[in-house]
Amino acid sequence: MPRGYAETYRRALECPEEFWAEAAEAIDWERRWERVLDASRPPFYRWFPGARLNTCWNALDRHVAAGRGERMALIWDSPVTGQILRFTYRELRDEVARLAGALAGLGVVMGDRVLIYMPMVPEAAFAMLACARIGAIHSVVFGGFAAHELATRIDDAKPRVILSASCGIEVNRIIPYKPLLDAAIVEASAKPEHCVILQRPMCQAELVGGRDHDWYELAAAARPADCVPVLATDPLYILYTSGTTGVPKGVVRDNGGHAVALHWSLRNIYGVHPNEVFWTASDVGWVVGHSYIVYAPLLLGCTTVMYEGKPVGTPDAGAFWRVIEQHRVRVFFTAPTAFRAIKREDPDGLLIRGRDLGEFRALFLAGERADPPTVAWAEEQLGIPVIDHWWQTETGWPIAANCLGIEPLPVKHGSATRAVPGWDVRVLDAEAKGARRELAPGEIGALAVKLPLPPGALPTLWQADDKFVAAYLSAFPGFYQTADAGLIDGDGYIHVMTRTDDIINVAAHRLSTGEIEEVLAAHPDVAECAVIGVADALKGQVPLGLLVLKAGVVRPAGEVEREAMQLVRDRIGPVASFKTALVVAGLPKTRSGKILRGTMRKIAEGEDYPLPATIDDPAILVEIARVLGTAGYAAR
């Protein structure tokens, strides 16, 4: 690869096939590609068509075959259980091969779906890699989701087998998973043939005869499975992301482009080298966990850290520094929310003092916008580069970042720096959809990426090509619509400002306001409702629900509000952080019936707002401001 950011970026855009073919040489292929990019059926582009490989081989076996089997692959650090486990590449390969054999013994074959509903334990990584090993398609569902959300994903993916655990642990609280799984299977139309349950010692689950299997017993009796080569264009996994209608979208990731992009990104964006320790404090249920806890570090031959704990409370706000020191972490990636929590608990950084962080050289933040005060605090306390970068579930790896492995650029607080090589980012006029009118530097608009997307980005949605086009490619033909708004300044730096739709980021978790609204609307006393994302100093955003009651309801508003909040917790789970519901007399709307969510958000956050020209009843805005002000929001 040429040295220097500008030259690397130019070459990736002007000669993409040559650029990515060179990057692909770092991956082992069972059969090479017929061409690098198949552009014969736009907007459905495919990278490395005709090639065959196995992602698990590239992540594990090839390192063992090259004599690096005793290198440390995975460190599991669990302050909530007081355990630390370490796995070499050889040990991890053997664990994965046995589990893959167990899945094969249950009838799982290439192309079958396997749903994974797991806490942050090593077996979650084993499960993902075992599926990749035999060509099965895994779909990981975050353990914090409630039964209904799990059921919707079961019905869409139609898994042959579900891998789960008896429980997860939140600080000092045990959350039984098996009752949630059982309830989801009852609700789902698509029934799995088998469930494999990891029995954790702090909570033993009751197994259903004929369907459920004990994880350890099944794996111990299994014959290790070899890697099964698949097409580069075959799906590796499905990962569900919220949609504005509350219906989850199954983002598909292919095998070939994914392996090439992640291997390239860890070295060139994050500046990590083989045999170094890389830690991402996230969850395998999110794309960050897929890309940078499991796949990218192992593809590059690094040591990855899997952490079952919190930034504060396990045991205190110094938890991250203990892990970084103890495991000699070189580069760390987490969400700004985590650092806001640490800053709140330890504003003077006293818990950092005395820690040997001499090998720690870079901190990356992503998940929601990294506010400048938090970035500045981290820089001051750590004395290392603090890099805000921007990407999405759909992209699979960063769109914009300060590429430390190519050429570090000056940092601008509030910016994700410049577009990563391979990503052609533009700012388009959000009000001129279909016209693709590009805005001048400094103007705020819709952030979009010119097609084709680079390797590793989603090629489509699971069994929903039409939905893929409608959701991402129809607003600006020839471009991928990120649904983020922002600007590109005169230096080419990208500033991501907010969402252009009703997806909100709660502590780095993307949630659909429409999904929460559907739950609230199910309350028998609620006539209509609206959910908005309100800025929060800790979580980035939190949802606020506004409820309009049905005529004739005489119950106290507080009772309905409490029941509505519990309903969201039951149906979506605590991940929604839904803690405020307010009964209001009505919702402000346009004459065509569109609810003015953006205006209400400004009222809640204390911003000035112009009176929308199309508002149906301006008096309702006055009432909304009164209710929000009484509830403690910065309404004015």
N, C-alpha and C positions, 0 to 999 in steps of 0.2 A: 504494500500500500504506500502511496506517496506520503511524505511527511508534511505536516502543517494543515490546519483546519481548512483554510480557503481552498487549497488545491484538492484536498480530500473531498470536500463538499462539491466542488465543481465537477470532479471526475465521476462521482456517484450519480449526479444528475445528467451529465452529458453522455456518459458511457455506462449505463446501469448494468447491462449484461456482462460486460467485461469486469466491472467492479465486483459484482456479486459472485461471478464465477471464480474470481481470485479468492474471495472470502470463503467460498465453498470448499476450497482445497484443504481447509482445516478440519473437515468432517470426513469420516470414513463412509464410503458409498459401496454398496454391494453391486450396484450397476449405475453408471454415470447417466446424466441427463441427455435427452435428445436435443434439447435447446435450453437455454437458461430461462427465458421468459416466453410463455405462450400468451400472446396478445390477440389471438384469432377471434375471441368472443368477448369483446368488452361489453360491460364493465367487469366481467368475470375473468380476471387475470390469474394465471397459475405459474408458480416458480418451480423450475427444475422438473418439468414434466418428463415422464419416462424413467426417471431415476428411482433407484430402490435403496433403502437404508433401514436401520433400526435405531430409534432414538435411545433406547436403553443400552444398546451396544456402545453407542457413542458416549453415553454418560458414565458407564461402568466398565464393561468388559474390555474395551480397547485399552483402558489404563492398566488393567490387570495384565492383559496380553503384552503390553509394552514394558512390563517389569516394575510397574508402579503400584502394585496391589497392596503394599504395606503403607502407602501414603494415607493420611487421615482424610476421609471423605465427609463424614457427618458427625457433628457434635450436637447431642440433644441436652439442653440445659433447662431444667424444670425446677425453678424455685418453689412452685406450688406443691411439689412432692418431695423436694429435697434431693433430687437425683440428677446425675450427669452421666450420660452414656456416650461412648465413642465407637465409631465404626470405621474401619479401614475400607478402602475400595474393594478389597477381596471379601471382607465380611459383609459389606452392603450388597455386593453382587450375589453372594450366596443366599442372603435373606430374601432378596427380590426374586431370585430364581425359584426358590421353594414356594413362595407365595404365588408366583406365576404358574407353577405346576399345580398348585391347589385350585386356582381358577380354571385351568384347563381341565382338571378332573371334574369340575362342576359343569363342564360342557361349554365353557366360554371359548369362542374362536374369534379369529380376526374379523373385525367389524362390529362385534357385539359391544353393547354399552355396559359399563360397570359404574354404578353410582357410589361415590365415596362420601360418607357423612361422619367425619372424624374430628377429634380434638387435635391439638398440636403435639402429637406423639410421633416417634420415628416410623411407626407402622403406617402413618398417613403417607409418608414419602415412599415407603415400600410399595404401598398400594398403587400409587401413580405410576411408578417405574415398572411394576409387575404387569400392569395393563399394557404399557408401551412395549414391553418385552414380547408379548404374544400378539400384538396388533389389535388389542381391544381398545375401545375408545372410552376414556374415563371422563366422568363428570363429577367434580368435587362440589359439594354444597356446604357452605359455611355452617358450622355446628350451632351457631346462635339462632338460626332460622327455626321458626315454629313449624308444627306439623303441616299446616295448610300450605305454606311456602314449599316445603319439601315435597308435598304431594303434587304440586303443579309441575315441578321439575321431573318427578318420576313419570308423570303422564307424557311429558314432552320427549324425554330421552328414551323411555321404555327400556330400562336396564334389565339385563338378564340376572345380574347379581348385584346386591348392595353390600358394601363393606362398611361397617360401623363399629362403634365402641359402646361399652356400657355407660360411660359418662364422660363429661368434660369437667374442668375445674376452673372456676372464676375466683381468683385470689384464694379465699378460704371457704368457698361455697361449691358444693358438688351439684352438677346439673345432670340428672339422668337423661341419657339420649334414647335409650331403648323404648320408653313409653312414647316419645315423640315419633320415633321411627314406626312403631306399631300403628299409631294413630294415622300417620301419613299413608301407610300401605292400605289401611281400611278405607281411607278417603279416595285414594288413587284408583283409576280404572285399570291402569297397567300394573299387573302384579308381578313382582320379581319371582323367579323360580327359587332363588336361594338368598339367604342373608348370612354373612360371616361376621361374628361379633367378637371384638377384642374385650375380654373381661378384665377390667382394671380392678386392682385389689380393694380400692375404696368404695366400690359399688358393683355388686354382682347382678347382672341382668337375667331375667327369666327368658329362656329360649323356647321358641315355638317348635314343637316336634315336627320333623319332616321338612321344615323350611330353614331353620336356623342352625348354624354350625359354630362351634367354638374355634376361634382363630388359631390358637396355638396347636390344638389337636389336629386341625385340618392341615396346617402347614407342616407339622412334624411328620405326618404320614405321606406327604406329597413327594413326588419325584421331581427334581429340579427341571425347569423348562429352559430350552434354548431360545435364543432370539429369533424372531420371525421377521424376515425382511418385508417391508411394505412399500408402497409407492410414495414418493415424496409428496404427492398431492393428496394422499389419504389422510383422514382426520386423525390427529393425536388425541385431542380432547374437545369437549364442549364445556363452556363456562357460561353460566347464566348471568345476565345483567338486567337490571330493572328497565322496564319500558315505561313510557309516559302513560300508557293505558293500564298499567298494573300487570300486564302480561309479560313474563320474563322472555328475554331474547337469548337464544342459544348461540353464543359466539363460537365459531369453529376455528380451531388452530390446526394447520397441517403439520406434517412431520418434517419435510425437507427445509422449507423456508424458515420454519421455527428454529431448527437446530443451527442453521447458518447464522441467522440474525442474532440469536442469543449468545452464541460463542463470540461473534464479532463484537457485540455490544459490551460484554463484561470487560474485555480487554481495552476497547477503544473509548468507551464512554466513561466507565468507572475506573479505568486505569489499573485494573487488577491483573495479576500475573498468576500462572499455574503454581500450585503449592502454597499460595497465600490464603489467609483466612478471611472470608467475606461473610458478613452477617447482615441479613435483612430481618428486621423485627416487624413481621406481619403475620398473616395466617395463610395456610395453604388453601383456604377457601376463597381467597381473592387472587386476582391475576398476579399481583406482586409476589405472592407465595409460590405460584406456579413457576413464574419466570425466574425469580431471583433467590428463592430458598432452595428449590429443587433442581430445575433444569440447567440454568446458565452456569452456576458454580461447578456442577459435576461435568458438564460438557467441556469446560475449560481445564478441569483437573485441579480445582481448588478444594479447600475445606469449607463447608457451609455449616452455619450454626442455625439450629432450630430451637426456638425459645418458647417455653410454655410459662409465660409470666407477663407482667405488666411493667410499664415504665415507672410507676409508683405503686407502692403497696405490697411489693413482693421482694424485699420487705419494705423498701423505702425509695425515695427519689434518686438514690445512687445505684439502683439495680443495673442500669445500662453500663455504668462505668466499671462495675465489678465484672460483668461479662466480657467487656472489651479488654480489660487487663488480664483476666484469668485465661482467656483463650487466644490472646495475642491477635486481636482483630485488626486488620489493616484498613479496611473500608467498611463503613456502616451505612445502612439505608433504612430509614423509618419515615413516619409521617410527622408533619409539623405539629399535629395534635399532641403527640407524645412529648415533644419538647415544650409545648405550652404547659402541659401538666407538670413536667419536671421544674420548669421555671417558676410556676406558681408555688410549688412545695419547697424549693431550694433556690430562692432568687439570687443569692450571693454565690452560688456554686460551691458551697462549703463541702458537699459530698464528693466533689471532684478532687479536692485537695488530698494529697497523699496517695492518689492512685497513679500507678506507672502506666501512662498512656503514650509512651514514647514511640511505639510502633504504629499508633493510630494516625493515619495521614489524611483521611477525607471523610466528610459526612454528606450524604445525599438525602434530600427531603422530597417527598412527592405524596400525592393523595388528595390534597387540596392546596390552595394557594398558600405559600409560605410567607406570612406577613413579615415585613422588614424588621420590626422590633425583635421578633423571635430569632430571625437569622442573625441579627447583630449580637444578640445575647449569646448565641451558640458560638459565634466567631470569637467573641471576647473571652468566653470561658475556656474554649478548647484550643484556640490558637492555630486552627487548621482551616483549609477551605471548606465552606459550607455551601453546598450546591443545590439550589432549587431546580427541579426538572419536571417536565410535563409529559404525561402519557395517559393511556386509557386501557380499560379492559379490551376494547376492540383492537387496539394497536399492538398490544402484547409486549412492547418495549418502547423506550423513550422517543418522542417526536422532537423535543427540544431539550437541550442540556448543554452544560459546559463540559466538553469532551476532554477529560483529563488525560486520557490515553493517547490523544492526538496532539492537541495543543491547548493548554489551559488559557482561557480568555479572561479579561477583567470582569469582575462580578458587578452586576447591577442589582441592588436589592429590589425585589418586586418583579424581577424578570427571570424566566427560565433559560436565559441566555439565547443562543441561536439554534436554528433548526439542525438536527442531527443529520449527517450525510445519509442520503437516501430519501429524505422527507422534504417535499417541495411545498412549503407552507405559504399560504396567501391569506390576506384579509379581504373578505368580500362584503358587499353591501347586503346586510341581512334583510333589508326591505325590498330588494330587487331580485328575489329568488327566481332562478331561471335565466337571468340576464348575465350573471357572473361578472358583475361590475367590481373591479378591483379598486380598493381604497388606497389613498396615498399614505406614506409613512406618518404615523402618529394618530391616524383616524381609527376609531373603534368600530369594529364590525364583527362579522362571523368568521371565525378561524376555520379554514378549510385546507385540505391537502390535495394537490393535483394527482390524478391517477396516471399510471398505476401506483398503488401503494407498494412499498418495498417488501422484501421477504419478511415473514413473521407476523404481518398484519392479517386480520381476518379475511379469508377469501369469500365468505358468505355466512349466513346463519343456518343453523341446523334444520335441514329439510324445509327451508323457507327462503328461496332465492328472491321471490317477489317482495317479501318483507324486508330483506336485506337492501334491495334497491330503494324501496319506499322510505326506509328509515334513515339511510345514510347517503344515497347517491342521487336522489331525485331533486333535492332543493337547488343544487348547483351542478348541473350536468357536467361530467368530466372531473368532478371533485368529490372527495369524501368530506361530508359535513361532520365536523367534530362535535357540534352542539355546544361548543365553548365560544365565548366572545372575548375579544381582546384587540391588541394592536401590535404592529411591528414598527419599532422606532427607526430613526434615521441611521442607526448603526446595525440594523438587522436583528436587534434583540426582540424577542417575543415576550409580550406581557399578557398573560392569561388573566382576565378580569372576573368573569362570572360565567354561569351557564346561560345558554340561549333557550333552553326548554325548562321543564319542570322537574328535572333531576336535581337532587340536592346532595351535597357531600357532608356526611355526618361522621366526623373522626376518620376520614379517608374512605368511608364506605358509601358507595353511590346508592342512593335510595330514590324511589319514584314517589313523588307526592301523590300521583294518581293511584298508586297502590295503597297508600295509607288512606286516601279518600274513600276508596272502595270499602275498606274495613269500617270506617266511621259511618258511612252511609247505610251500613247494615244494622246500625243501632235502631231499634224500633221507634224511638222518639225523634230521630233526626230526619228532617226533610231534605236538607242539602248541606253541603259543607265545602270547605276549601282548606288546603294545607299549603303553607308557604315555608320556605327555608329562611330562618332569621340568623343573622351573624351571631356567632358565639365565640367568646374569647378562648375557650378551651377546645371545642370540637369543630371549629370552623363554621359550621351551620348546625342548627337544630330545627326540627319541624315544629310548627305551631298550627294547631287546628282551630278553625272557626266553624261553629255549628249553628245552624238555623233549625229551631225545633218545629215540629209539626203543629198545626193549629189545634188548640184544645189541650195541649200538654200543660198540666198544672204542677208537675213535680218541681222541686227546687232545681235550679240550674246546676248547682254544685254536684248533685247526685248524678245527673246525666254526664257531666264533664268527667267525673271519676270513672264512671262505667265505660265511657268512650276510651279513656286512656288505658284501662285494663283490657279492653277489646283489642286494641292495637298490640299490646304486649302479648296477648294470647295468640293472635293470628300471625303476627310478623316477628315478634320476639324483641328482646331488650336492645338488639342492635339498632333499632329505629330511634332510640333515645327520645321517645315521644312522651313528654312529661307535662305538656300544657295543651289543654283544650278549653276554649272559651265559647260560651253561648252568646250569640249576637242576634240582633233583630233582623238583619238581612245582610246580603253580600253585595258589594258594589259591582255593577255589571255595565257592559256596553249595551247599546240598544239592540244589538244582535244576540245578546245573551252571554257574551264572553265575560267570565269573572276576571276582575282586574287584580290579579295576584301580585304583579309587579308594584302596583301602587300601594297595596296593603303592606308589602314588604318594606317599602320606603317609610311608611307611617310607623311600622313597628321598630325600625332602626333609627327613627328620629331624623330622617332626611327630608329635605324640602322636596315637594312633588308638585308638578303642574296638574291642574284639574283636567283630566282627559276630556277631549272635545266630544267624545261619543258616549259619555257617561249617561246612564239612564236616570239616576236619582242622586244628585250630589249630597243630599242630606245623609245618605247612608254612610258616606265617608266620614262625616262628622261623628256619627255614632260609633263607627269602628275605632276612630282615634280616641274617643272617650273610654271605650272598653279596654283598649290596649294600654292607655295611660293608667287606668285604675289597676290593671294587672301588673304594672311595673315596667312596661316597655317604654322606650324613649319617644313615645308619640308626641307630636306637637303640631 
